Amino acid sequence: MLTDRQEDLLVAVALTEFSVHYEEADPELSRRAWQLAADRLVDHDVEPREAVNALEIGE
């Protein structure tokens, strides 16, 4: 089971991926997804490049 922090970080990573993949198709939606991801990262004082490491997955 994931902690609330891990869930928020996982959502932030997913929103970031979404933002990257839909940047050309819908720039406004992409921007909004990135902003939501950034808000979650700020709430947990995590830099975007640190999010996956903070989840402690893939190792």
C-alpha positions in Angstrom: 0.0 0.0 0.0 1.3 3.5 -0.9 1.5 6.4 1.5 -0.3 9.6 0.7 3.1 11.1 -0.3 3.9 8.3 -2.6 0.4 8.5 -4.2 0.9 12.2 -4.8 4.3 11.7 -6.3 3.1 8.9 -8.5 0.3 11.2 -9.8 2.8 13.9 -10.4 5.0 11.6 -12.5 1.9 10.5 -14.5 0.8 14.1 -15.1 4.3 15.0 -16.2 4.3 12.1 -18.7 0.9 13.1 -19.9 2.1 16.7 -20.3 5.0 15.6 -22.4 3.1 13.3 -24.7 0.2 15.7 -25.4 2.2 18.9 -25.7 1.7 19.2 -29.4 -1.8 17.8 -29.6 -3.2 20.2 -26.9 -0.8 22.7 -25.5 -3.2 24.2 -23.0 -4.1 20.7 -21.6 -0.4 19.9 -21.5 0.3 23.1 -19.6 -2.4 22.4 -17.1 -1.2 18.8 -16.5 2.3 20.1 -15.9 1.0 22.8 -13.4 -1.0 20.1 -11.5 2.1 17.9 -11.3 4.3 20.9 -10.1 1.7 21.7 -7.4 1.9 18.2 -6.0 5.7 18.2 -6.1 5.8 21.6 -4.3 3.5 20.3 -1.6 6.1 17.6 -0.8 9.2 19.7 -1.4 10.4 17.5 -4.2 12.1 18.7 -7.4 10.7 17.2 -10.7 13.9 15.3 -11.4 13.8 13.8 -7.9 10.2 12.5 -8.0 10.9 9.0 -9.3 13.8 8.6 -6.8 11.5 9.8 -4.0 9.1 7.0 -4.9 11.8 4.5 -4.3 10.7 2.4 -7.3 12.6 0.6 -10.0 15.6 -0.3 -7.9 
